[in-house]
């Protein structure tokens, strides 16, 4: 069985992704603060900032959080 390392399993997309694929793949999830050691066949990043209900974030903050890059 192929295995996947998934970041963001507790979010909306991640939780639905694992419900669908848990019988096909071995799913290893990231726990916040844990040491990362990836030995899986693929890494899937589903974590990120999706919306700001209080309207306090800038577009640069979304870009940095979701890509890990600085604009």
PyMOL commands that set and color helices and strands:
alter all, ss='L'
color gray80, all
select helices_A, chain A and resi 12-21+59-67
alter helices_A, ss='H'
color red, helices_A
select strands_A, chain A and resi 3-7+26-29+42-45
alter strands_A, ss='S'
color yellow, strands_A
deselect
rebuild
show_as cartoon
